[in-house]
Amino acid sequence: MASVTLGSWIVVHHNHHHHPCSIFSKSRSRSSSPITLTKPISLRSKRIVSSSSIETSSSVVTKEDNLHKSEPSSFDFMSYIITKAESVNKALDSAVPLREPLKIHEAMRYSLLAGGKRVRPVLCIAACELVGGDESTAMPAACAVEMIHTMSLIHDDLPCMDNDDLRRGKPTNHKVFGEDVAVLAGDALLSFAFEHLASATSSDVVSPVRVVRAIGELAKAIGTEGLVAGQVVDISSEGLDLNDVGLEHLEYIHLHKTAALLEASAVLGAIVGGGSDDEIERLRKFARCIGLLFQVVDDILDVTKSSKELGKTAGKDLIADKLTYPKIMGLEKSREFAEKLNREARDQLLGFDSDKAAPLLALANYIAYRQN
């Protein structure tokens, strides 16, 4: 079975007051850019949860839990994510068996079962459980998002894209199987993700309407309104003068390139778990925050950690002259922005049952304070 690399994590409780504001509300002037960007998305939920809407028999997440809790959490996040990741690994191993044509399935399995933190499928499962579903219901969707994530990594590493030789501490797919097979392995994972979501989701538990809705969400997240949009703007932005771009430009890239698939992970889990429209939207905003947070932290790690510590090539964004948060904001401001995003994410869980929300609260902190 593939190993699960988790790195270091710290659960941090904030002891300062948070003044409600959208993280994207501040307008920034910048020169015209060759890329036309949409208006930044506000992450703040407009819904106010009333005490009457919360069952008195269960505890709920409150603002004080988010910001002023000083005692150590009793939730064992490490055990939770390891257990869930092992379940995901078994499901992925079963979903993509080694069969003819051997070459393509070997290439698919090489990257799909190479370990990793499994953040996206765990997020999908945790969101499903938060709204009343269970792991088995969410697993096909969880596997689908991990297949698509793996596809994006395979294609990202190609010489025509990021041209990387190392991924998760191992040679990248094209270094082992060649560029032609690597491209096809990514294509196969992309198409099979939708097939698996449609065919493996239990029709006894999840209605066809919800399955179709989940498929639509996933497709949108990875196309020209999601991952692909972020990727193409990122490619087009290499080498641009900092005077021609700003934070809004960088946020557009990463809300689409990184956050969109994390957002889809949470939304798919909430959909198949039977969540209400309001619950789905709150989880969408939570995931959007941690998706952007994931990229901010990734940019910080790229300039502060070694290749050995990261399990991938360090400093490659600097070499490629890519736009990053430390490049635009500086390292300390980037760290402050990560803290703000973490608080914004946690605020989206206000009013949910605290026990069921614990994995997501811990996941936000894990993403914020990971070391690889």
N, C-alpha and C positions, 0 to 999 in steps of 0.2 A: 504493500500500500504506500502511496506517496506520502512523504512527510509533510507536516504542517509547520511552516515557519511563521512564528508570530512576532518575534522581536520583543522589545521591552515595552511595557505599558504602565502608566501611572494613572490612578483615579484621583483627580484633583477637584476639590470643592471650592467654589469661588466664594470669597467672604466680603466682596464689595458690591455695592448697589449697581444695578443695571438700569440705565435710562432707556426706555423703549424708543427705538428708532430703527428704520429700515437700514440695512447695511449698504444699500445702493442708493440712498436718498440724496446724498451729496452730489451736486452737479459738478462736472469737471470740464474745463475748457481744454480743447486740443485742436491741433491743426487738422485739416481734412485728411482722411485716410483713403487709400484705394479700396478699402473694404467698407461696405455700407452695413452698419450695425443696427439691430433693433433696440428699442428702449429697454434699459435694464429691468429685470423682474424684481418686484418687491417680495421679500420673503416673509413679511409679517402677516400672520393670520389676523383677519378682521373679526373672527368669531370670538365672542366672550362666553366662556363656559359658566353657566349658572350653577349654584350649589344644588338647585332642585333637580338638575339633570344627572346628578351623580348619585349612585347607589350608596346609601349610608353604611352598608354592610362591608364595604371594601375601602381601603385607603387609596388616596389619589395623589398624583404628583402635584405639588404646589410650587409657587415661586420660591418659597423658603427652602424647599427641598433642593431646588436647582442652584440657589445662590448662597445660602447661609448654612448648609449642612456641614458640620465639622467632624462628626464621628465617622469612622471608616465604614464603608458600605458592607453589608452582610452578603451581598450578591457576589458569587464567585464567577466573575466574568471569564477568567482563564479556562476554567472547567467547561463553562457553557460553550465558548467558541471552539474549543478543541473537540468537544462532543459533537457539536453541529457540523464542524468541518469534516470530521470522520464520516458522519452520515452522508454528507454531500459527496465525499470522495467515493464511497461505496456506490452511491446512486450513479455517479458519472461513469465509474468503471463498468457498471452493469449496462448503462445506456449506450455506451460506445464500445462494444466488444471488438476483439481482434478477429477480423474475418476478411474474406476476399472483397475487393483487392487489398492485399496485405499492406502494400506500400502506403496507401493513403490512410488506412486505419492506424498504422504504426505512427505516422506523422501526426494525426489528430490526437492520439492517445499520449504521445510524447509531450506535447504542450499542455493538454487538458489535465493530465495526471501528474504534472511536475511540481505539485505542492502549491504554495501560495497561501495567503491568509483567508481566502474564500469570504472576503468581506461582503460581496454582493449577494451570494446565495444565503449567507447568514442573515443579512438585512432582510431579505425576502421572507425567510422563515419567521424571524422575529416580528415583522409587521403582520404576518398572517396570524400568529399567536396572539398578538396584541388585540386584534379585533374579534377574537373568538375561534379562530381556526386552529389547525394543528400542523405538525411538521410534515406528515405524509401528504396532506392536501397541497402544501406549498412546494413540495420537492420537485415536481416537474418544472414549475416556473423557476425555481432556484437553479436547477441544472441548466435551463435554457439561457438564463442571464450569464451564467459562468461560461457556457459554450461561446456566447457572443463576445464576452470579455476576452476569452482566450483567442478568438479570431482576431480581435483588434490588436492584441499583443503580437501575434504572429506577423500580421501585416505591418504593424508599426516598426518592427525590427528589420524589415527588408531594406536592402541597400538603397532603393528608390525613396524610402521614407526616412526613418531615423538612423538606418545603417548601424545596427547594434549587434554585437557578437555574443552578448551575455544576457541571460534572462533567468531570474530565480536561481542564480548560481550555476547555471548550466549553459552550454552553447545554444544559441538561438536555433529555431526550427530550420531556417534556411541553411545554417551552417552544417546541420546534420543531414538533411534530406534534399538540399538544393532549393534554389529560388522557385523553380517551377512547381515542385510538390508542395512547398510551403504555401504558395498562393492558393493552390487547390485545397489544401488542408483547411485553411481559413474559410474558403468558400463553402466547403462541406459542413463545417461546424455552424456556420451562419444559417444555412438552409435547414440543417437537422434540428437546430434549436427550435424553430417554429413547428416542425413536424412533431417533435417530442412534447412541446407544450400542448399542442392540439390533441395528440393521441394518448398521452400518458396521464393527463389530468382526469381524475375520477368524475365521470358523468353522474354518479350517484350522489356526489357531494357538491360539485360545482355546476351550475346551470350553463347550458350552451351560450347563453347571452353573456355571461361573465367571462367565459373562455374567449369568445370573440373580442370582447372589450380588452382583455389582457393582451391578446395578439396584436390588436391595434395600437395599444400603448407601447409595446415593445418595438414594433416596426417604426413608429414615429420617433422613438428615442435614439434609434441608430441610423436614421436616414438624414436627409438634407435639412431637417428641423432639429437634429440632435448631433450624434457623434460625428457624422460625416461633415456637417457644417463646421463644427469646432476644429476638426482636423484640417480642412481646406483653408480656413482663415489662419490657422496656426502656421501652415506651410507658407502661405502668402505673406506672413508677417516677419519671416526670418530676414534679419539684416536691416529692418526698418529703423530709422532714427527715433530715439525716444521722444524727440520733440513732435513727432508726427502721430504718436499713439499715446494712450493713457490707460488708466486703470479700467475704465469702462470697456475698452477694447480687449484687454486681457481677461476680464470677467466674462465677456461674450465667448471667448475661446473655450474657457474651462467650464462654464455652465453647460456648454454643448458637448465638448470633447470628453469631459470626465464626469460631471454631475448628472448628465442626462441618463446614463445607464444605471447609476446608483439610485436616481429618482425612480426609474422604471422598476428596479428591484423591489423597492418599498411599495410602490403602487400595485405591482402584480401580486405581491403577498397580501395586500389589503383587499384587492378585488376577489381573489380566489378564496380568501378567508371569510368573505361575506360582509366586509366593512361597508358602512354607509358612505354616501358621497362626501359628507363632511369629514369623516374619519380618513377617507382616502386622500382628500386634499390636504389635510393636516400632515399626514405622513409624506405626501409629495413635498411639502415645504421643508419638513425635517430633513428628508434625503437630499434636497437641493442644497441645503446649508452644509451638510456633511460632505456632499460631493465637491463643493467648492473648497471646503476645509481640507479635504484629502489632497487636492492639487496644491494648495498653499503650502501644506506641510511637505509634500513631495518636492516642491521647488526649494524649500529650506534645506531638506536633507541632501539634495543634489549638490549643494555647495558647502555642506558641513560634515558630510560623512564620506568614507572611503568606499571603493568598489566592493571590497571584501565585506564591509558592514552592510551595504545595501543589497548585495547579491545581484547587482547589475552595474553597468558602467557609470561611475560617478563623474560629475562635471561635464556631461555630454551636452547639456543645454547651453552652457557657457561657451563651449567649443563651437557649437552650431549657431551661436549668436541668436538664440531664441529669446522671446519675451518671457520673463519670469517675474514673480512677485518681488524677490530680492533685487532684481535688476531695476524695477520701476520704483519700488517703495523703500528699498533698503532692508537689511536683515531684521532689525529690531521692529520696524513698522510692520513687517510681514508677520512676525510672531504676535504682535498685538492684534492684527487682523484675524489671525487664526483663533485667538481667544474670543474675539467678538462673534465669530461664526459659530463657535462651539456653544456660546450662550444662546444665540439665536435658534440654533437647532434644538437645544434642550427645552426652550420655551414652547416649542410646538407640541410638546408632550404633556403640557399642563392639563389636568383634568382626567387623564387616563389612569387606570388602575396602576398603582405604583409597582406592584410585583411584576405585572406583565410589561410595564415600561422599562423595568430595570435593565434588560439586555440592550435596549436601544440607547438609554442614557450612558451605559458603560461603553457601548460601541462608539458613541460620539467622542467620549474621552480617549478611547483607544486610538482613534484616528488622529485626534489632536496631539497626542503625546507619544505616538509610535516612533521607533528609532530606525526602522527600515521599511 
